Amino acid sequence: MKITVNGEEREVKEGITISQLVKELGIKAPNYAVAVGMEVIPKSEYDSYTLKEGDKVEIVTFVGGG
């Protein structure tokens, strides 16, 4: 199925969860946020939230510094 991740169209397996997508993308940052459409998804739902055909996903990582 096709979804859009950070503006880039991707082909992913049917029934993929946010956690599986993040792992597939190789995101290692300890702190990141995920929005699907215009809704920020709580971290507690990453393992159970199943993405659907056409979803627009934004993944933002946080960088500390000072």
N, C-alpha and C positions, 0 to 999 in steps of 0.2 A: 504494500500500500504506500501511497505517497503522502508525506507531511512536509511542512516547511519548518526548518530549524534556523533561527537567527537569519531569516531572509533567504536561505538556500534550500531549494527543494531536495528532498532525500527519499530514497526508497528504503522502507523498513519492513520487518516482518509483521504480519497481522497480530494484533493483541499485545504489542510491546508496551511495557510500562515505562514510566518516567525513569525509574532506577535503571532499567535495562538500557534505555536510550543513552543515559549519561555514561554508563559503563562502555557502551558501544562507541561513543564519541571520544572516549579516553580522557574525560574530564577528571582530573586528580585534585582540583582545588577543594579544600575542606569546606569552604563556605560558598554556596551558590544558591541562586533563587531561580525558580522555573514558573513561567506563566504560559497558560494555554489559552489562546484567544486573548481576552483582556482580563483574565482571572488568574491571580497568583495562587498557586497550588501549595497548600501547607506541606512542609517536609514530611510530616507523619503520613501523608497519602502517596508519597513517591513510589512505594512498593506495590500499591494497589490501583493507582490511577492508570487506566488503560487508554492509550491514545487511539484516535479514530482517523480514518481517511480524511485528508484535507485539513487536519489540525494545524494551526500556526503556533509553534512553540518558540519561546524566547528563553534562553538560558543566560544568566548574568552571573559572573564570578566577581567576588569582592577581593580587593587588594588592599592590605593595610600598609601604613607607612606614616612617616611624620617628620 
